Amino acid sequence: QVHLVESGGGSVQAGDSLTLSCTTSGRTFSYSAMGWFRRTPGKREREFVAAINSRGTNKDFAESVKGRFSISRDNAKNMVYLSMSDLKAEDTAVYYCAVGEDVDMIRRGLTYDYFGQGTEVTVSS
C-alpha cells in the first residue's frame, strides 16, 4: 500500500522560511515526477505549487511562488522537499505532495491517485 506523509508545517511570521518534507513508502517513485499542491482556507480545489522530475533536472513552479520556493528530492531516501522562503500570508494552506508521470502532468493536476494527509502552514502578517 502506498503512503505519502508530509511534514514540516507550522505557524510562522511573514518573511520567515520553512521546509516541508514528504516521504513515500509502499513503492519506489525514483522514476516518477513528484510535486506539491496546496489547499488554501475556503477553497475546495488543490492548487499546484511545484514539481520536479525523477532526476531533479526539470522543475516547475506556480507563478505565485517563483523565486521564493524551491523543490528538491532525494531518491535514495524516497523524499521530496519544498523549501519556502519569504513566506506571505497568502501562502497559508495545507500542503500536499503528489506523484505523477512527469512535471507537465503534475502541473496540470494529472497526478497518480496518491495523496497524504497534508501538513499545515500558517503565515501571520
PLY file of the C-alpha trace (Angstrom):
ply
format ascii 1.0
element vertex 125
property float x
property float y
property float z
element edge 124
property int vertex1
property int vertex2
end_header
0.00 0.00 0.00
1.36 3.38 -0.98
1.69 6.11 1.63
2.70 9.72 1.28
3.48 11.50 4.52
4.01 15.23 4.60
5.69 17.03 7.50
7.40 20.26 8.44
4.46 22.62 8.55
3.91 25.14 11.30
3.00 28.68 12.24
5.45 31.35 11.15
5.66 35.07 10.59
5.60 36.74 7.20
9.10 36.76 5.75
10.13 33.56 7.51
11.30 30.36 5.85
10.11 26.79 6.21
10.98 23.47 4.59
8.39 20.79 4.05
9.23 17.14 3.61
7.37 14.27 2.04
8.32 10.67 2.47
6.90 7.86 0.42
6.52 4.20 1.22
4.98 1.17 -0.35
6.77 1.56 -3.65
9.61 3.49 -5.14
8.94 6.67 -7.09
12.52 7.20 -8.22
11.36 7.15 -11.84
8.33 9.35 -11.31
7.92 13.08 -11.09
6.86 14.48 -7.75
5.27 17.70 -6.72
3.46 19.81 -4.18
-0.05 21.19 -4.10
-1.82 23.30 -1.52
-5.35 23.94 -0.43
-5.96 27.40 0.95
-8.67 28.10 3.53
-12.10 28.31 1.99
-11.15 26.64 -1.27
-12.10 23.13 -2.29
-9.56 22.57 -5.00
-5.87 21.99 -4.58
-3.58 24.50 -6.23
-0.39 23.46 -7.99
2.75 24.73 -6.26
5.82 22.97 -7.65
7.01 19.83 -9.41
10.30 18.08 -10.08
11.18 15.30 -12.49
12.72 11.99 -11.48
16.34 13.12 -11.86
15.82 16.58 -10.44
16.82 18.24 -13.69
13.45 19.76 -14.57
11.39 21.85 -12.16
8.31 23.96 -12.45
6.66 26.41 -10.10
3.43 28.30 -9.83
3.87 31.97 -10.66
2.88 32.96 -7.15
5.84 31.14 -5.59
8.57 31.58 -8.20
11.73 32.98 -6.72
10.60 32.15 -3.19
10.09 28.37 -3.20
12.39 25.61 -4.35
11.83 21.89 -4.75
14.31 19.06 -4.40
14.32 15.33 -3.92
16.46 12.53 -2.54
15.61 9.33 -4.36
17.79 7.22 -2.08
15.60 8.29 0.84
12.31 8.41 -1.09
11.93 12.03 -0.06
10.85 15.24 -1.75
11.23 18.67 -0.18
9.68 22.08 -0.60
11.82 24.92 0.70
9.82 28.08 1.20
11.27 31.49 1.89
9.86 35.00 2.23
6.56 33.48 3.23
3.44 35.57 2.82
0.03 35.39 4.46
-1.39 34.10 1.18
0.87 31.04 1.45
-1.26 29.87 4.36
-2.61 26.47 3.33
-2.44 22.75 3.82
0.35 21.42 1.64
0.26 18.02 -0.02
2.85 16.14 -2.01
1.91 14.21 -5.12
3.32 11.81 -7.67
2.88 11.89 -11.42
4.26 10.76 -14.74
6.11 13.98 -15.47
6.34 17.63 -14.44
3.84 18.83 -17.01
1.24 16.28 -15.96
1.60 17.26 -12.32
1.27 20.94 -13.17
-2.00 20.15 -14.91
-3.23 18.26 -11.87
-2.95 14.89 -13.55
-1.33 13.02 -10.71
-1.38 9.44 -9.59
-4.09 8.77 -7.08
-1.86 9.06 -4.04
-2.19 11.86 -1.53
-1.20 12.14 2.10
-2.90 13.97 4.93
-1.01 17.15 4.25
0.92 19.49 6.50
-0.48 22.84 7.56
1.37 26.09 7.10
0.08 29.26 8.72
1.75 32.56 7.95
0.91 35.55 10.10
1.43 39.03 8.75
0 1
1 2
2 3
3 4
4 5
5 6
6 7
7 8
8 9
9 10
10 11
11 12
12 13
13 14
14 15
15 16
16 17
17 18
18 19
19 20
20 21
21 22
22 23
23 24
24 25
25 26
26 27
27 28
28 29
29 30
30 31
31 32
32 33
33 34
34 35
35 36
36 37
37 38
38 39
39 40
40 41
41 42
42 43
43 44
44 45
45 46
46 47
47 48
48 49
49 50
50 51
51 52
52 53
53 54
54 55
55 56
56 57
57 58
58 59
59 60
60 61
61 62
62 63
63 64
64 65
65 66
66 67
67 68
68 69
69 70
70 71
71 72
72 73
73 74
74 75
75 76
76 77
77 78
78 79
79 80
80 81
81 82
82 83
83 84
84 85
85 86
86 87
87 88
88 89
89 90
90 91
91 92
92 93
93 94
94 95
95 96
96 97
97 98
98 99
99 100
100 101
101 102
102 103
103 104
104 105
105 106
106 107
107 108
108 109
109 110
110 111
111 112
112 113
113 114
114 115
115 116
116 117
117 118
118 119
119 120
120 121
121 122
122 123
123 124
